Amino acid sequence: MKFIKTHIDGLYIIEPKLWEDDRGHFYESYNKQLFEEAGIIADFVQDNESLSNRGVVRGLHAQRAPFAQGKLMRVVQGKVMDIVVDIRKHSPTFGQYVRVELSSENRRMFWVPPGFLHGFAALVDHTIFNYKVTSLYDKASEVGVVWNDPDLNIDWGITDQVAHVSEKDKLLPRLKEIEAPF
């Protein structure tokens, strides 16, 4: 596995080693020892999966402590633009984001520790997004920021006209309107 650091401390793009032959392919999507050697210590307690069509935007979400989640994300089928925003109040990169295209073709994964908002936009129909988390979901611990916050100016890889956002996510506040929980 190849662990690629991003410009924001703690975020890694992970490229698994792929074995291919005439039968298909095989790769490890998680190997505790290799992750720990890269400095990623995680105890995964839940796996989640979503199915989305082109234009669906999910996010930007996080959970406050004690339910803050680290996430290991990948696309099983299709393609997303994955977005992570730093909301660690004392971080030199507070309010900055990383965007990564994850797809079933590039097989990239994205590791995000607690302290970040997360969201994604499905770039094609029938996209299956899978992620492992380090804490169980707790509704009372939710925090979020509206996906199209003009202060963040995120390029989601889709237009506003194509975006399909839940009513709940449309009502989320802007980053400057929340108290950073980390």
C-alpha positions as CSV (number, residue, x, y, z in Angstrom):
1,M,0.0,0.0,0.0
2,K,1.1,3.5,-0.7
3,F,0.2,6.2,1.9
4,I,0.1,9.7,0.4
5,K,0.1,12.6,2.8
6,T,-2.0,15.6,1.9
7,H,-1.3,19.3,2.7
8,I,-3.5,18.9,5.8
9,D,-1.8,17.0,8.6
10,G,-3.5,13.6,9.4
11,L,-5.2,13.1,6.0
12,Y,-3.9,10.3,3.8
13,I,-4.8,9.1,0.3
14,I,-4.2,5.4,0.2
15,E,-3.4,3.5,-3.0
16,P,-3.6,-0.3,-2.5
17,K,-1.4,-2.7,-4.3
18,L,-3.4,-4.5,-7.0
19,W,-2.9,-8.1,-8.1
20,E,-4.5,-8.8,-11.5
21,D,-4.7,-11.8,-13.8
22,D,-7.1,-13.3,-16.3
23,R,-9.6,-14.1,-13.5
24,G,-9.9,-10.4,-12.3
25,H,-8.1,-8.7,-9.5
26,F,-7.4,-8.7,-5.7
27,Y,-6.3,-6.1,-3.3
28,E,-6.3,-5.5,0.5
29,S,-8.6,-2.6,1.4
30,Y,-7.3,-2.6,5.0
31,N,-4.3,-4.1,6.7
32,K,-4.0,-3.1,10.4
33,Q,-0.2,-3.6,10.4
34,L,0.5,-1.5,7.3
35,F,-1.8,1.3,8.6
36,E,-0.1,1.3,12.0
37,E,3.3,1.4,10.3
38,A,2.1,4.5,8.4
39,G,1.0,6.1,11.7
40,I,-2.7,5.4,11.4
41,I,-4.0,3.9,14.6
42,A,-7.7,3.1,14.3
43,D,-10.2,0.8,15.9
44,F,-13.0,0.4,13.5
45,V,-16.4,-0.3,15.1
46,Q,-18.9,0.1,12.2
47,D,-19.0,-0.2,8.4
48,N,-21.4,2.0,6.4
49,E,-22.4,1.9,2.7
50,S,-24.5,4.3,0.6
51,L,-25.9,4.1,-2.9
52,S,-26.2,7.4,-4.8
53,N,-27.0,8.6,-8.3
54,R,-25.2,11.3,-10.2
55,G,-25.5,14.7,-8.5
56,V,-26.3,13.4,-5.0
57,V,-24.4,15.4,-2.4
58,R,-24.1,14.0,1.1
59,G,-22.5,16.3,3.7
60,L,-20.8,18.1,5.2
61,H,-21.0,16.2,8.5
62,A,-19.0,15.3,11.6
63,Q,-19.7,14.1,15.1
64,R,-18.6,15.8,18.3
65,A,-16.6,13.9,21.0
66,P,-17.1,11.4,22.6
67,F,-18.5,10.1,19.3
68,A,-16.0,11.8,16.9
69,Q,-15.3,9.5,14.0
70,G,-12.2,8.6,12.1
71,K,-13.2,7.3,8.6
72,L,-11.6,5.1,6.0
73,M,-13.5,5.7,2.8
74,R,-13.6,4.0,-0.6
75,V,-15.9,3.6,-3.6
76,V,-16.9,0.1,-4.5
77,Q,-18.8,1.1,-7.7
78,G,-18.9,4.4,-9.5
79,K,-17.1,7.6,-8.7
80,V,-17.3,10.5,-6.1
81,M,-15.6,13.7,-5.4
82,D,-14.8,13.3,-1.7
83,I,-14.5,16.4,0.4
84,V,-12.9,16.9,3.9
85,V,-12.8,20.2,5.7
86,D,-10.5,20.9,8.7
87,I,-12.6,22.1,11.7
88,R,-9.9,21.7,14.4
89,K,-10.1,25.2,16.0
90,H,-6.3,25.4,16.7
91,S,-5.2,23.9,13.4
92,P,-3.1,26.1,11.0
93,T,-5.3,24.6,8.2
94,F,-8.7,25.4,9.9
95,G,-11.4,25.9,7.2
96,Q,-9.2,24.5,4.5
97,Y,-10.3,21.4,2.5
98,V,-9.0,18.5,0.6
99,R,-10.9,17.0,-2.4
100,V,-10.1,13.6,-3.7
101,E,-11.7,11.7,-6.6
102,L,-12.4,8.2,-5.4
103,S,-13.6,5.6,-7.8
104,S,-14.0,1.9,-8.4
105,E,-11.4,2.4,-11.2
106,N,-8.6,4.1,-9.3
107,R,-9.4,2.1,-6.1
108,R,-8.0,5.0,-3.9
109,M,-9.0,5.2,-0.3
110,F,-9.1,8.2,2.0
111,W,-8.2,8.2,5.7
112,V,-9.7,11.0,7.7
113,P,-9.2,11.2,11.5
114,P,-11.6,12.9,13.9
115,G,-11.7,16.7,13.6
116,F,-13.0,17.1,10.0
117,L,-16.2,17.6,8.2
118,H,-16.9,15.1,5.5
119,G,-19.0,15.0,2.4
120,F,-19.1,13.7,-1.1
121,A,-20.8,14.2,-4.5
122,A,-21.6,11.2,-6.7
123,L,-20.3,11.8,-10.1
124,V,-22.0,8.9,-11.8
125,D,-25.2,6.9,-11.3
126,H,-25.3,3.9,-9.1
127,T,-22.3,4.9,-7.0
128,I,-21.7,2.7,-4.0
129,F,-19.6,4.5,-1.3
130,N,-18.2,2.4,1.6
131,Y,-16.6,3.6,4.8
132,K,-15.4,2.2,8.1
133,V,-15.7,4.4,11.2
134,T,-14.0,4.4,14.6
135,S,-17.0,5.4,16.6
136,L,-20.7,4.5,16.5
137,Y,-23.2,7.0,15.1
138,D,-24.8,9.3,17.7
139,K,-27.5,11.7,16.4
140,A,-27.1,14.1,19.4
141,S,-23.4,14.5,18.5
142,E,-24.0,15.6,14.9
143,V,-22.5,18.8,13.5
144,G,-22.6,20.0,10.0
145,V,-22.0,22.8,7.5
146,V,-23.9,23.5,4.4
147,W,-22.3,21.9,1.3
148,N,-22.2,25.2,-0.7
149,D,-20.9,27.5,2.0
150,P,-19.5,30.5,-0.1
151,D,-16.7,31.0,2.4
152,L,-15.4,27.5,1.7
153,N,-15.9,27.8,-2.1
154,I,-15.6,24.0,-2.6
155,D,-15.4,22.6,-6.1
156,W,-17.6,19.5,-5.8
157,G,-17.1,18.4,-9.4
158,I,-20.8,19.1,-10.2
159,T,-22.9,22.2,-10.8
160,D,-25.5,23.6,-8.4
161,Q,-28.1,22.8,-11.0
162,V,-27.2,19.0,-10.9
163,A,-26.8,18.9,-7.1
164,H,-29.4,16.8,-5.3
165,V,-29.1,17.6,-1.5
166,S,-31.4,16.5,1.3
167,E,-33.6,19.0,3.0
168,K,-31.7,18.5,6.2
169,D,-28.4,19.3,4.6
170,K,-29.7,22.4,2.8
171,L,-30.5,23.8,6.3
172,L,-27.1,23.4,7.8
173,P,-25.3,26.5,8.9
174,R,-22.1,28.1,7.4
175,L,-18.8,27.3,8.9
176,K,-18.5,30.8,10.5
177,E,-21.8,30.1,12.3
178,I,-20.7,27.1,14.2
179,E,-18.4,26.6,17.2
180,A,-15.7,24.3,16.1
181,P,-16.1,21.2,18.2
182,F,-12.5,19.9,18.0
